[in-house]
Amino acid sequence: MSITLDFNIKKLNRNTSKGLHLHYLPAKIDGDAHANVDTYFNNYTRSEHPFEGRVSTNALRGYPLLGEQIGVPDGFKAAVLQETRQSMRGLTARQLRLTGTFDKLMFWNYDRLPSNSDCYRQAMKMIKVSDALTVPVDDDEIKRQTEDHV
């Protein structure tokens, strides 16, 4: 299967000003239709004062949500891609186009405070770990390290 990404660097940088407001919800929603998020969800989001305005509250289908704004790590650009045509069985080529970029998103948990044990935060921490593991090490540094421990 081939995947074609439809965007260029100029378009990627221009879409940053679009100002997308993304929500990462702990739910699977079987649907692809337009949702009036501003009217039926964003209007009910409140900042909680006991948490110094860091935590927001809302509800989804009667379940309480606790959320926090999380930024995209420095040096990275986050993009929203949309499939241009419906994927059908046997279709071998897919095409995705850039619909916008974002620099932060609202991460929600059901009835639990956002923390470092959340999957999104752990994934973002792995970026730092992978950067540390891929830093080139020269022979002089290896000799210094081994001499210090002998």
TAWO-V350768 format. One record per residue. N is the residue number from 1. SS is DSSP state (H for helix, E for strand, - for the rest). PHI is phi as a letter, one per 20 degrees, with the letter a starting at -180 (NA if undefined). Layout:
N_SS_PHI / N_SS_PHI
This chain:
1_-_NA / 2_E_d / 3_E_c / 4_E_d / 5_E_d / 6_E_d / 7_-_a / 8_-_c / 9_H_f / 10_H_f / 11_H_f / 12_H_f / 13_H_f / 14_H_f / 15_H_f / 16_H_f / 17_H_f / 18_H_f / 19_-_m / 20_-_f / 21_-_d / 22_E_d / 23_E_c / 24_E_d / 25_-_d / 26_-_e / 27_-_b / 28_-_d / 29_-_d / 30_-_e / 31_-_r / 32_-_c / 33_-_e / 34_-_f / 35_-_c / 36_-_e / 37_H_f / 38_H_g / 39_H_f / 40_H_d / 41_-_c / 42_H_f / 43_H_f / 44_H_d / 45_-_f / 46_E_c / 47_E_e / 48_-_e / 49_H_f / 50_H_f / 51_H_d / 52_-_l / 53_-_m / 54_-_f / 55_-_d / 56_E_d / 57_E_c / 58_E_a / 59_E_b / 60_E_c / 61_-_l / 62_-_n / 63_E_e / 64_E_f / 65_E_c / 66_E_c / 67_E_c / 68_E_b / 69_E_f / 70_E_c / 71_E_e / 72_-_f / 73_-_g / 74_-_g / 75_-_n / 76_-_d / 77_-_c / 78_E_d / 79_E_c / 80_E_d / 81_E_d / 82_E_c / 83_E_f / 84_-_f / 85_-_b / 86_-_f / 87_-_f / 88_-_d / 89_-_g / 90_-_n / 91_-_f / 92_-_e / 93_E_d / 94_E_c / 95_E_c / 96_E_d / 97_E_c / 98_E_f / 99_E_d / 100_E_r / 101_E_c / 102_E_b / 103_-_d / 104_E_b / 105_E_b / 106_E_e / 107_E_e / 108_E_d / 109_E_c / 110_E_f / 111_-_l / 112_-_b / 113_-_f / 114_-_f / 115_-_b / 116_-_f / 117_-_e / 118_-_f / 119_H_g / 120_H_f / 121_H_f / 122_H_f / 123_H_f / 124_H_f / 125_H_f / 126_H_f / 127_H_f / 128_H_f / 129_H_f / 130_H_f / 131_H_f / 132_H_f / 133_H_f / 134_-_d / 135_-_f / 136_-_f / 137_-_d / 138_-_e / 139_H_f / 140_H_f / 141_H_f / 142_H_f / 143_H_f / 144_H_f / 145_H_f / 146_H_f / 147_H_f / 148_H_f / 149_-_e / 150_-_e
